[in-house]
Amino acid sequence: MMADQFPWLTAIILLPLVASFLIPVLPDKDGKLVRWYALGVAIAVVKFEEVR
C-alpha cells in the first residue's frame, strides 16, 4: 500500500483509542509507567500527523 493511499486519519484516531484500552492492564503502582506510555502514544500520533 502506498503512503498516499494509507488511511492516515483513521490511524490518527484509532491509535490513541486502542492504546487507551491497554492502560488498565499496565502493571503500575505510582503512575509513572502510565505517563511514559501516554507520552509514547502521543509522540507516535504526532509522527503519524507529520507523515500525512
C-alpha positions as CSV (number, residue, x, y, z in Angstrom):
1,M,0.0,0.0,0.0
2,M,1.4,3.4,-1.0
3,A,1.7,6.2,1.6
4,D,-0.9,8.4,-0.2
5,Q,-3.4,5.5,-0.1
6,F,-2.9,4.7,3.6
7,P,-5.9,5.8,5.8
8,W,-3.9,8.3,7.9
9,L,-6.9,10.0,9.5
10,T,-8.2,6.6,10.7
11,A,-4.8,5.7,12.1
12,I,-4.5,9.1,13.9
13,I,-7.9,8.5,15.5
14,L,-7.7,4.8,16.3
15,L,-4.1,4.7,17.7
16,P,-4.9,6.6,20.9
17,L,-8.3,4.8,21.2
18,V,-6.7,1.4,21.0
19,A,-3.8,2.4,23.2
20,S,-6.2,3.6,25.9
21,F,-7.6,0.1,26.3
22,L,-4.1,-1.1,27.4
23,I,-3.8,1.4,30.3
24,P,-5.8,-0.6,32.8
25,V,-3.7,-3.7,32.3
26,L,-0.3,-1.9,32.7
27,P,1.4,-3.0,36.0
28,D,1.9,0.4,37.6
29,K,2.0,1.4,41.3
30,D,2.9,5.1,41.2
31,G,1.6,6.2,37.8
32,K,5.0,6.8,36.1
33,L,4.6,3.9,33.6
34,V,1.2,5.2,32.5
35,R,2.7,8.7,32.0
36,W,5.6,7.3,29.9
37,Y,3.1,5.1,27.9
38,A,0.8,8.1,27.2
39,L,3.8,10.2,26.2
40,G,4.9,7.5,23.8
41,V,1.4,7.2,22.3
42,A,1.2,11.0,21.9
43,I,4.6,11.1,20.1
44,A,3.5,8.3,17.8
45,V,0.3,10.2,16.9
46,V,2.3,13.3,16.2
47,K,4.7,11.3,13.9
48,F,1.6,10.0,12.1
49,E,0.4,13.5,11.6
50,E,3.8,14.6,10.2
51,V,3.8,11.8,7.6
52,R,0.4,12.7,6.4
